[in-house]
Amino acid sequence: MSDVLEKELSDIELCYKALGLSFSDNPEQVEKTYRKLKDEYTRTMRSSDPTERGGAAENLKQLEELFKTITESMIYKDYAREYEKYKAFKAEQMAARKQKQPPQVKEVLVPCPYCSKVISPKLKVCIYCRGKILTPMEKIMAKAFSKGNLIVAIIVVVLIIAGVILFSNPQLLNR
């Protein structure tokens, strides 16, 4: 029994080598190499040179025989079955990972208000010019409470207080 298994293993290993494959290549790689070689030999069979056509026909016949030997072996079938289980397991893992992760939204970049270079809107300070990036509310507050506006507000408040005092005490004007 051991000699039969060793002979089959040796035959299959030689078939892999003849196709330019490694014994550890997965079934997808085996089939991909087979299709590639089959297409190549089929194209060569359309050649106008009869010797090339004959060689390609012989090569195609050998390729079919090698592929049949590999795919009908128990070793290949077991490996293919295990490989399918592995692919299904990996697909389940990827699906589970995708369900856990929220979809990532690509961040839209905005120009810096000072230097106009493109930056992330999440930044508080521009990485290029070190200018402070304000939120919309901070912009409104900065405009409302600027130095000029504060001075005008103080003058208006002082005038209103003076008007209220003069209106409530008209005798202050008579002096």
Buried (B, 14 or more C-beta within 10 A) or exposed (E): EEEEEEEBEEBBBEBBEBBEBEEEBBBEEBBEBBEEBBEBBEEBBEEEEEEEBEBBBEBBEBBEEBBEBBBEBEBBEEBBEEBEEEEEEEEEEEEEEEEEEEEEEEEEEEEBBEEEEEBEEEEEEBEEEEEEBBEEEEEEEEEEEEEEEEEEEEEEEEEEEEEEEEEEEEEEEEE
